[in-house]
Amino acid sequence: MIEVAHQGVRLGRKTYIVNIATRQNRLDYVALSNTITGAVILLVGLLGGILSIWWPPIVLIGIYATMASAGAILALRLKATDKAKQ
């Protein structure tokens, strides 16, 4: 599950952050994105590992599905970039 989230973030970074960034700040955006993504993946993986001790897998899958749905809804609210409009 965590790998699926990571692949989604990588795709989003390639298509959105690269479109909004200029040559001067593209590396900064990508570095910040990688750092935040790594921290979130570590925290969610750790939390999921701890919760799997007490909760059945179906509950954790439901939590991950809810998080993915929330991410999709938030992604739909992103503003279009100039390059994306072309």
Backbone bond lengths (Angstrom), bond angles and torsions (degrees), N, CA, C in turn:
res aa  C-N    CA-C-N  psi(-1)  N-CA   C-N-CA  omega(-1)  CA-C   N-CA-C  phi
1 M - - - 1.453 - - 1.522 111.50 -
2 I 1.297 116.20 -41.88 1.456 119.90 -178.52 1.532 110.39 -64.64
3 E 1.321 116.76 -37.41 1.466 120.27 179.83 1.528 111.21 -65.63
4 V 1.309 117.45 -36.07 1.462 120.79 177.45 1.530 109.82 -63.50
5 A 1.324 116.19 -43.29 1.465 120.37 177.81 1.525 110.63 -62.77
6 H 1.315 116.53 -41.08 1.457 120.54 -179.90 1.531 111.17 -63.24
7 Q 1.316 117.10 -42.35 1.466 120.45 178.65 1.532 111.04 -64.69
8 G 1.314 116.75 -38.30 1.467 120.36 177.34 1.518 112.04 -63.52
9 V 1.315 116.10 -41.22 1.465 120.43 178.51 1.521 110.33 -66.06
10 R 1.305 117.74 -40.87 1.466 121.00 179.01 1.530 110.59 -61.71
11 L 1.321 116.62 -43.34 1.462 120.12 179.29 1.529 110.88 -64.43
12 G 1.325 115.83 -43.60 1.457 119.78 178.38 1.512 112.35 -62.06
13 R 1.319 116.15 -39.21 1.460 119.64 178.76 1.523 110.49 -64.61
14 K 1.305 116.47 -41.65 1.464 119.73 -178.35 1.517 111.69 -65.45
15 T 1.314 116.99 -35.38 1.461 119.03 -173.99 1.523 113.62 -95.25
16 Y 1.319 118.59 -25.80 1.462 119.01 -175.40 1.523 111.97 -106.66
17 I 1.308 117.54 -54.81 1.465 119.77 -176.87 1.518 110.65 -63.00
18 V 1.310 116.87 -41.21 1.460 119.18 -179.84 1.528 110.32 -64.92
19 N 1.316 118.12 -32.48 1.467 121.10 178.73 1.522 112.66 -71.69
20 I 1.331 117.95 -33.97 1.463 119.28 -176.95 1.523 112.12 -88.90
21 A 1.315 116.75 -15.06 1.463 119.97 -176.04 1.520 111.41 -86.20
22 T 1.316 114.13 151.84 1.456 120.60 170.58 1.519 107.83 -95.90
23 R 1.302 116.82 172.22 1.470 119.86 178.92 1.528 111.41 -60.15
24 Q 1.319 116.66 -33.01 1.457 120.81 -176.64 1.535 112.71 -72.43
25 N 1.316 118.26 -34.60 1.468 119.20 -175.02 1.529 114.14 -113.40
26 R 1.318 118.10 5.83 1.465 120.94 -179.00 1.528 111.33 -60.71
27 L 1.314 117.13 -44.60 1.466 119.95 -179.82 1.518 111.81 -63.99
28 D 1.329 116.72 -36.77 1.462 119.81 177.75 1.527 111.18 -64.07
29 Y 1.329 116.70 -44.73 1.461 120.75 179.24 1.527 111.83 -62.40
30 V 1.314 116.14 -44.32 1.466 120.11 -179.01 1.523 110.68 -66.82
31 A 1.332 117.60 -41.45 1.468 120.69 178.98 1.524 110.97 -63.91
32 L 1.318 117.03 -44.13 1.463 120.39 178.46 1.523 110.57 -64.59
33 S 1.324 116.61 -41.93 1.452 121.13 178.34 1.534 111.28 -60.74
34 N 1.324 116.59 -44.51 1.463 120.38 178.83 1.520 111.55 -62.66
35 T 1.320 117.09 -41.36 1.465 121.20 -179.22 1.526 111.00 -65.23
36 I 1.314 116.50 -47.44 1.468 120.26 -179.98 1.526 110.26 -64.70
37 T 1.319 117.05 -43.51 1.464 121.06 179.05 1.520 111.31 -60.12
38 G 1.325 116.88 -45.60 1.461 120.65 178.95 1.515 112.14 -61.32
39 A 1.324 117.00 -43.11 1.465 120.77 -179.83 1.531 111.20 -64.82
40 V 1.326 116.58 -43.74 1.468 120.11 -179.54 1.528 110.40 -66.26
41 I 1.317 117.72 -42.27 1.467 120.50 179.36 1.523 110.85 -62.91
42 L 1.323 117.21 -41.90 1.467 120.02 177.35 1.526 111.64 -62.57
43 L 1.339 116.92 -45.15 1.459 120.11 -179.19 1.530 112.33 -65.37
44 V 1.327 116.50 -44.75 1.468 119.90 -179.35 1.530 110.33 -67.22
45 G 1.316 117.39 -40.27 1.460 120.38 177.55 1.515 112.01 -64.08
46 L 1.324 116.43 -42.49 1.464 120.58 178.22 1.523 111.07 -64.58
47 L 1.318 115.65 -46.17 1.467 119.79 178.94 1.524 111.30 -62.54
48 G 1.332 116.60 -43.19 1.469 120.17 178.30 1.516 111.68 -63.46
49 G 1.328 117.12 -38.46 1.462 120.56 177.65 1.520 112.23 -64.92
50 I 1.318 115.85 -41.75 1.469 119.84 178.94 1.523 110.77 -67.87
51 L 1.329 116.66 -45.03 1.468 119.62 -178.81 1.524 112.64 -67.67
52 S 1.340 117.56 -25.57 1.464 119.64 -179.74 1.522 112.36 -67.66
53 I 1.310 116.86 -14.63 1.468 120.25 176.26 1.525 110.09 -68.19
54 W 1.331 116.62 -38.50 1.459 120.56 -174.70 1.524 113.91 -104.87
55 W 1.311 118.14 -29.56 1.454 121.02 -174.05 1.515 111.15 -104.68
56 P 1.323 116.88 148.81 1.473 119.40 177.07 1.527 111.12 -71.30
57 P 1.324 117.31 156.84 1.473 120.98 -177.30 1.530 113.92 -57.45
58 I 1.308 118.13 -33.52 1.461 119.96 -177.99 1.523 111.36 -63.46
59 V 1.319 117.55 -32.87 1.468 120.87 177.75 1.523 109.75 -67.68
60 L 1.325 116.37 -43.41 1.464 119.82 179.30 1.528 111.44 -65.65
61 I 1.318 117.12 -38.08 1.465 120.21 176.55 1.529 109.94 -63.14
62 G 1.315 116.62 -38.97 1.462 120.63 176.25 1.517 112.43 -63.03
63 I 1.329 116.28 -40.72 1.470 120.46 177.69 1.520 110.24 -64.13
64 Y 1.341 116.13 -45.87 1.466 119.41 179.18 1.525 111.30 -63.82
65 A 1.322 117.14 -38.14 1.470 120.64 178.49 1.531 110.72 -65.34
66 T 1.314 116.42 -39.19 1.460 120.42 177.06 1.524 111.04 -64.37
67 M 1.323 116.54 -42.51 1.464 120.62 177.70 1.534 110.84 -63.32
68 A 1.330 116.93 -40.60 1.465 120.68 178.82 1.530 110.70 -65.47
69 S 1.323 117.04 -40.24 1.468 120.69 178.35 1.526 110.91 -64.50
70 A 1.327 116.39 -41.32 1.465 120.12 178.00 1.526 109.98 -63.57
71 G 1.320 117.27 -40.52 1.460 120.66 177.50 1.517 112.33 -63.43
72 A 1.325 116.47 -39.86 1.464 120.46 178.77 1.524 110.84 -65.49
73 I 1.316 116.96 -41.09 1.469 120.32 178.81 1.522 110.31 -65.01
74 L 1.336 116.66 -42.89 1.461 119.30 177.84 1.528 111.35 -65.01
75 A 1.314 117.72 -36.08 1.471 120.90 179.04 1.520 111.09 -65.37
76 L 1.310 117.58 -34.38 1.463 120.47 178.33 1.528 111.94 -66.59
77 R 1.324 116.66 -22.43 1.457 120.96 -178.41 1.529 112.83 -88.25
78 L 1.344 118.15 -2.34 1.461 120.53 178.77 1.528 109.96 -66.93
79 K 1.301 114.97 143.72 1.468 119.26 177.46 1.523 109.26 -73.79
80 A 1.322 115.79 146.83 1.459 121.58 177.50 1.515 109.19 -70.95
81 T 1.318 116.16 142.95 1.458 120.44 176.76 1.524 109.43 -90.39
82 D 1.300 116.98 163.22 1.470 120.71 179.01 1.525 111.59 -61.03
83 K 1.326 116.64 -42.10 1.464 120.49 -179.06 1.521 111.09 -69.12
84 A 1.335 117.49 -31.83 1.463 120.65 -178.78 1.525 111.17 -71.23
85 K 1.325 117.40 -25.18 1.463 121.11 -179.07 1.520 112.28 -74.79
86 Q 1.324 117.72 -22.06 1.454 121.77 -175.61 1.495 112.53 -73.11
